[in-house]
Amino acid sequence: MSGTEFNWSTFFAMGGYAVFVWTSYGLTAVILALNVILPLRQRKHIIRRVKRAVRREQLRAENKQVTL
Amino acid sequence: MFRAIWAWIQKFSSPKYFFEMSARLIPWFAIPAALVGAYGLYLGLFVAPTDYQQGESYRIIFIHVPAAWMSLFIYVVMAVSAAIGLIWQIRLADMIAAASAPIGASFTFLALVTGSLWGKPMWGTYWVWDARLTSELILLFLYFGYMALQSAIEDQRTADKASGLLAIVGVVNIPIIHYSVEWWNTLHQGATVAKLDKPSIDISMLIPLLLMALAFKLFYAAVVLVRARNEVLLRDRSRRWVRELIEKL
C-alpha cells in the first residue's frame, strides 16, 4: 500500500481499481466455496439414493417370500 | 518381480482401499490449503507494494495466474489419469479423471474472468480474440466436452473411453496455451515467472504469487479426493462393501 499509515478506505479503494480487484476476489471466493459445497451435497444425494435402492430391493425380496 | 509390482498397483488402486485411505488424507491437504492461502492473501493484499505501472489493479495477479496454472495442471492430471485408465484398465484412474474435470473447468473459468477483469483497466477491453485468450477458452470447452461425454453416455466404461480419448487428444492445446505468448503477437504479457533466466517480477510479489499457487494446488488435492470418493460410491453402488458402508453413513 502507498503511504506510511494503513487506512482501510484506501485499501478498499484499490487505487481506483476496486471494482475489478474485488469482483475478481469475490468471484474466486464463490468458486472455491462451490467446489467444496457441491461435492458434499452430491455425496449426501448418492448416499440417500443408494439407501433407497437397497430398501426397495429388500421390500421386493420380502414380497416374493410372502407370495411363495 | 513384474507380477509383484502389478499386484501392488492393483491393491493400491482398488476403489475400496482408496476410499479408506483418502478419508485420512483429505485434512492433510485441506488445512494447509487454508493456512497457505490465508498467508498468501495477507502478503498479496497488504504487504506487497503497489506496482509502478499498473497501480493496485495488478493484485488480480495473485488469483489470475495461479488459477491459469491450475487450469493447465488439472488438465494434464485429467488426461494422464484417463490414459492410465484406458491403457491399464485401472478404474480408479478413470474416477480421478472424472473428478478432476469440473474442478479444472471452474479454475479455467476463473482464469478467464479474472483475466478479463484485469484486461479492462489495463488494455481497455474485456476480451480480445488473441492466441492466449482463445486457446484458454478452448481449454474450457475441452473440459465441458469431457463432462458432457461423461454424463451423456449411459454405460460407464464407454463413457470413460470416449471422454478419455477427448482428454488425451486435447493435450495438444496445453503447449499451445503456454507458448502462445511467444509464438504469436498478443496483448497478453509474456511469461514473468516460468522463465529460464531470473523471473521479471519482484520478490515481494513473487512470494505471495507462489503461495497462492501452492494453496490452489492443495485445495485441488483435497476437493478432487472428495469428488473421487463420490465417484467410488456412485460407480460401485451395487457392490456389497459400498452397501454395507453406506448403511453406516
Interface residues (C-beta under 8 A of the other chain):
Chain A: M1 S2 F6 F11 M14 G15 G16 Y17 F20 V21 T23 S24 Y25 L27 T28 I31 L32 L34 N35 V36 L38 P39 L40 Q42 R43 I46 I47 R49 V50 K51 A53 V54
Chain B: L45 F46 P49 T50 G55 E56 S57 R59 I60 I63 H64 A67 P102 I103 S106 F107 F109 L110 V113 T114 L117 W118 K120 P121 F219 V223 V226 R227 R229 N230 L233 L234 R237 V242 R243 I246 E247 L249
